[in-house]
Amino acid sequence: MAIRFTIGRKIGLGFGLFIVLTMVAFILTVLTVNDSKKQTETVVGQVAPSVAELKELNLLLQRSHTNVSKWFYNKSFNDIEFRDELKNIIRVEYPEKKKLLQALSSTWSQDEKTQLKVIFGRVETLFKVYQNEIISQLNSLQAYEDPNIYMMARLPYEDSEVNIKTIYRNLNSLIAFKQEAAETVKDNMFKSFNFLNRFVQLLGITLVVGGIMIALYTTRSITKPIKVLKKMLLSMGLGILPKERIQPSSDEVGEMGIALNELIQSMQETTKFAKETGAGKFDANFKPLSKDDSLGQALLKMRDDLAENERSLERKVNERTEEVVRQKSEIENKNEELQILYKQVTDSIHYAKRIQEAILPPQSLINRVLPNSFVLFKPKDIVSGDFYWIEKKNNTTYFAAVDCTGHGVPGAFMSLVGHNILKDILNNTEVIKPSEILDKLRDGVINTLHINSSGTQSKDGMDITLCCINFDTLELQYAAAYNPLYIVRGGELIIHPANKFPIGAFVGEKQNFDNITLQLKKNDQIYIYSDGYADQFGGPRGKKFMVGNFRKLLTKIADKPIHEQLNFLESTLTNWQGELEQVDDVLIIGLKI
């Protein structure tokens, strides 16, 4: 449906554009400010403290190196301040600094964390050398005077000189990288502000230019058509039909123009009709709008012409009236006969419905032998070609959803045939497997309807899903003709296939139905059905509901209580169908374990 571009919408569109552009500017400003705030917090709360602590670690290493050099070269034990300071650096200051840097590095990149871990490893190795090879060896004046001990401490000390230079390089590289990251964050922040500045400038120009264009467009789309309307109305006030027309548009002015165009066209047609045929009250007074009122002059002439032909027309009208009355009487008699016949047929079908309902399992039986289940049964016509069958034999409950060929009266006859054969098989034979029951059912249908092996004598038959369940062992057996079995388990719909031949005629070599055994679990949801639900037309485009949507719907409702599932299926079908006709019988049986 085309959108009416009314005057109010035109004006609203203009204001709306201004509001949208203003909101864009506001949102972009807020986003930019928030982003800059985050980047500033990154610099202030993460990068800057990280750089400062790394530099503190550098100073701590320098102090440790100075004190270990004093330890190696200063033999006096009178001045022990540097010795205590070195021990404090290794035991207290360094672990605290490491803990603080590890906390700050939680937001670093993986490469930065790895680099810091390498530096910690080398520092700790260096400090072990200090403790084990220098401090523990040179722990007295006698140790300094012993050439062997002093020489044993010299090599680790010289190696530590090389190692600490490597640590300095790694640490300075990490400090430089973090400082560069801080500069990058700062540059990004300034870029965001520069972009915001340019955008606001461009937006201001756009608002001014757009406002002018919107104002010009709105004025031209309203003022010009109104001037044309005024000219046409003044002309019609004198009884002169204008020749110009208003161009259609979707606003109020365009609607008035369309109405005026239609009025002019109607007056022209009335003038022509009055000249050619004439109609009206002969003694009525009529005064033309002006001397140029062509419609008025034509009506005056029509009045004179009709007065001369009045008698002839009255005679013809009387004759035709008598004919119509006679035909009406005949039609009413036929209608009465049709109504009687229709009532007889309808009464017969309603009686057939009562018979069909009588053979269907009552709700009390369903509640007793198939607890925690529902049956959705919606015949297309008064009687149905679908039927459901529920029986119990020994410790096993049998239930089936059956879709017979056709619907209405033909389908209902087939349902009676199928129901009676199923009941006879279960009650009067030793057959208990679903597949064997379907084999027997097919033989019974073929013999009852006299179908030959090629199926040429009858195309009648039925699709069916037949299940039997032992509620003590939760073992389910099923056999199916065309319609599969659905089980929803853990939010997933599992499709158990059916044999691809019906109950009825078969072509070629006769095939037996497969008997499938399944082990059910608690909370499993079982569904068997006919194809009426998925084939129903409806929705916004009048399309079929489709099997895929039907499966999604069953998966969606499977975790609901059984009565809510039934209500949800009924309401969904009603909403989908809308005002369209139901196309087929609908049958769904649901069972929750």
C-alpha positions, 0 to 999 in steps of 0.5 A: 500500500502506497504511503500518503505523503500528507502535508503534516508528514511533509512538515514533520519530515522537515523537523524530523530531519533536523531532529535526526541530524541533531541527535546524530551530532549529540550521540557522536559527541557523547561517544567521542567524549566517552572514548576519549575519557576511556583513553585518558583513563588508560593513560592515567590509570594504566600506562603512566603508572606502568612506565613509572613502576618500570623505571622504579624497577630500573633504579632498584636494579641500579642500586642492587648493582652498586651495592653488590659492587661495594660488597665485592670490593669493600672488605670492611665490615664496619660499614654494613649499611650497603650490605643491609640495603642489598639484602633488603632489596632482594628480600623485600623491595624487589618482591613488592615491586614485582607484585605491583607490576604483575597487577598493573600488567593484567591489562597489557598485551600478551607480548608485553606480559611475556617480556616482563616475565622474561625480565623477572626471570633474569632478575631473579637469576641475577639475585640468586647469583648475588646471594649464593655466589657473592653474599654467601661466599664473601661473608667475613674478612677471612673470606676476602683474604682467602685468594681461593674464595675471592677468586671463586666469587670474582667470576660470578660477579663479572658474569653479573656485570654482563647479565645486568646490562642485558636486563637494562636493555630489555627493561629500557625496551619495555619502558620505551614501548609503554611510553610509545603506547601512551603517545599512541593513545593520546594521538587517537584521543586528539584524532577523535576530537578533530573528527568531531570538530569537522563533523559538527562543522559539516553538520551545521552547513548541512542543517542550513542548506537542508532547511532551505531546501525543505522549506522551498519544497514544502512551500511549492508542493502546497502553494501552487496546487492551492492556486489551481484549486482556487481557479477551478472552484471559481469557474465552477461557481459560475457553472462552467466545468474547468478543463484543467485538472489537478495532478494527484499527490498523496497529501490533503491538497492532492486528495481535494484535487482528486475529489474535484477532478472526480466531481467534474467528471461526474458532472460531465457524465451527468450532462451527457446522460441527461441529453441522451436518456433523461430521468427525474421528476417532470414537475420539478423546478430547475434553474440553471446556474447561469446562461452558460450552465450547459448542464442546466440547459441539458436538464431542461431539454431532458424534462421536455422530452421525458414528458412527451414519452411518459405514457409509452414508458409507463406502459413498458414499465407495467409490462416488465413489472408483471414479467418480473413478478412472475419470474420472482414467484418461480424463483421463490418456489425453486428456492423453497425446494432447494432449501428443503433438499439442503436441510435433508442433506445437512441433517444426514451429514450431521447424523453421520457426524454423531456416528463418527464422533461415537467411534472416536475414543472418548476423553475419559479413555484418553485420560486413562490409557494415554495420560499427559497427552492431547488430541488436536482434532479440527475437521474441515467439514462437518465430518472428517477424513482424519481420525484418531485411534486409541486402544489398550491391550494387555500392558501396552497402549496403542494410539494412531493418527490416520489421514484418509483419502479426501475429506468431508463425506468421502473421507468419513466413509474411509475413516469408518472402514479404517477404524473398524479394521483396526479394532478387529485386528487388535481384538480378534487376532494375535497380532501386536506389532505395529508393522504387522497391524499395518500389513493387516490393515492394508489387506483389509482396506484392499479387500473391502474396497476391491482394489487390484494390485495396480490400484486402477480400480480405486485410489482410496487409502490412508496415511497413518502413524501407529505407535504402541508404548509400554509405560513400565519399560518406556519402550515404544514401537511404531510403524508408519505410512508416509507420516513420520514420528517426531520426538523432541528430546533436550530441545532437539526435534528428532525425525523417525521416518516412515515407509513411503507407501500408503495403506491401500493400492501398491504397484509392483512387488508388495512390501511389508511395513518396518517395525521400529523400536525406540527406548524413550526417556523421561520428558521426551515429547512425542508427536504424530499428525496428519498433513492438514496443519502444515498445508493450511494457507494463511499468514500475511501473504496467503502461503502454506504454513509449511512442514519446516515451520510446523517442526519449529513450532513443535520444538518451541512448545515441547517444554510447555505443559500438555494443555498449554501446547494444545492451546498454543497450537490452536491459537497459532493455527487460527491466527495463521488462517485468518479469514481464509478457508480451512483446506484440510482436516487437522489432527495432531496427537502429543504425548509427554513422557 
